[in-house]
Amino acid sequence: MSDDQENYGFETQMIHAGAAPDPSTNARATPIYQTTSYVFNDPEHAANLFALNEFGNIYSRIQNPTNGVLEERVAALEGGAAGLAVASGHAAQLIVFHTLMEPGCNIVAARKLYGGSINQLGQSFKKMDWHVKFVDQDNPAAFAEAIDEKTRCVFIESLANPGGVVTDIAAIAEAAHAGGVPLIVDNTMATPYLCQPLKHGADIVVHSLTKFLGGQGNSIGGMIVDGAGFDWAASDKFPYLSKPNDSYHGKVFTEAFGPIAFILACRALGLRDLGPALSPMNAFLILNGIETLSLRMQRHCQNAMTVAQWLKGQGDVSWVSYAGLPDDAYHGLQQQYLPNGAGAVFTFGLTGGYDAGVSLVKNVKLFSHLANIGDTRSLIIHPSSTTHSQLDEAAQIAAGAGPDVVRLSVGLEDPKDLISDLSQAMRH
Ligand SMILES: *Cc1c(COP(=O)(O)O)cnc(C)c1O
């Protein structure tokens, strides 16, 4: 981006960052560059691209111009230095950890995370001999205590699953930095419109673009944003970045690329070798979604607040966990980290327990009963009979998914209709 563009406000960047009329056709919307590969200008150009002596398009597994606009767009919205678009939120996490971890090392992670992330970190990563220590996200001191000489990063969500939990990013960033490791924040549920973790001390942000950024429930995608502030060469913890790399003629990424060594390694090593590339068609759809991000998030938050307030007054409802409510335990942190709104995903408890939860999801007509968040449509799920059914009751409760818990992702419909739908389904 030019200097001018860097000074543009959030809404302007949402529409323009990274994009310009197409130089060869003058097309105004970002074209879908549906191509696998790119012709080299001459053999020297080809050799320079392969040696990373010059940046440019080689093959769409590694880089694609439509995806490139999306990368600049999300990096600008997060206030980061550079982005890398990948096939899914989980692929973004995999590539980040692959860049930072070595066998035998560990991640210190918040206990309340998206269910799929608990599986990825806690189960699948065991095969790579990467370990995880889950700690209480409400207690920054627990992160400091858990970090040891084998820790390579700290991982949290800004607005945490299953909703309603706001994490103290600055305090946890301080604990991570005191331990010599970076803080990675999954900012999926908040989006950069509600929270910009890099401004609070985070080093890397990851996103599932599948949710509120795309916003319309039609494309899976992921993003890594590098704040470019972490000194990877300050210790010998990150040899992938600070030691000679055999697949690039012994290039040392921190020496060759300085502050953007991390995001370049994610692309030129992680994405190149692990392979989860984003389709340019999905990048196009997600770019379209991002153009209306602030408008959608404002309405998502308003509707969620209206529904949460209504639920609080219902006899069938024993509690509502929404940080936007003034008497909520996380309201203070919400005011500090998400002043524009508390998001659209939250949980509540039914006095009728498990059976009432099953009955509610069975009887809603307008809410869709499914396992996703961040759609224009309102979504509902009863975690203990679905996403968390493999856990015993104690583990469900610890994960915030006890038998009485229902999770909503409030969409953009007329809130009156959402309330009547919940009301008729609860009366069944
Ligand atoms: C959905 C989600 C993910 C995983 O993203 P995918 O795009 O489904 O791979 C990670 N973190 C959070 C908070 C999510 O909601």
The ligand as a Tripos MOL2 file, in Angstrom:
@<TRIPOS>MOLECULE
LIG
   15    15     1     0     0
SMALL
NO_CHARGES

@<TRIPOS>ATOM
      1 C1        -13.8010  -22.3660   12.7720 C.3       1 LIG1
      2 C2        -12.7100  -21.9670   13.6480 C.ar      1 LIG1
      3 C3        -11.4040  -22.4420   13.4480 C.ar      1 LIG1
      4 C4        -11.0630  -23.4140   12.3400 C.3       1 LIG1
      5 O1        -11.2490  -22.8220   11.1060 O.3       1 LIG1
      6 P1        -11.6150  -23.6520    9.7720 P.3       1 LIG1
      7 O2        -11.7050  -22.5880    8.7320 O.co2     1 LIG1
      8 O3        -12.9150  -24.3490   10.0320 O.co2     1 LIG1
      9 O4        -10.4900  -24.6130    9.5690 O.co2     1 LIG1
     10 C5        -10.4130  -22.0120   14.3130 C.ar      1 LIG1
     11 N1        -10.6810  -21.1610   15.3220 N.ar      1 LIG1
     12 C6        -11.9260  -20.6830   15.5450 C.ar      1 LIG1
     13 C7        -12.1520  -19.7440   16.6710 C.3       1 LIG1
     14 C8        -12.9710  -21.0700   14.7280 C.ar      1 LIG1
     15 O5        -14.2070  -20.5980   14.9550 O.3       1 LIG1
@<TRIPOS>BOND
     1     1     2 1
     2     2     3 ar
     3     2    14 ar
     4     3     4 1
     5     3    10 ar
     6     4     5 1
     7     5     6 1
     8     6     7 2
     9     6     8 1
    10     6     9 1
    11    10    11 ar
    12    11    12 ar
    13    12    13 1
    14    12    14 ar
    15    14    15 1
@<TRIPOS>SUBSTRUCTURE
     1 LIG1         1 GROUP 0 **** ****
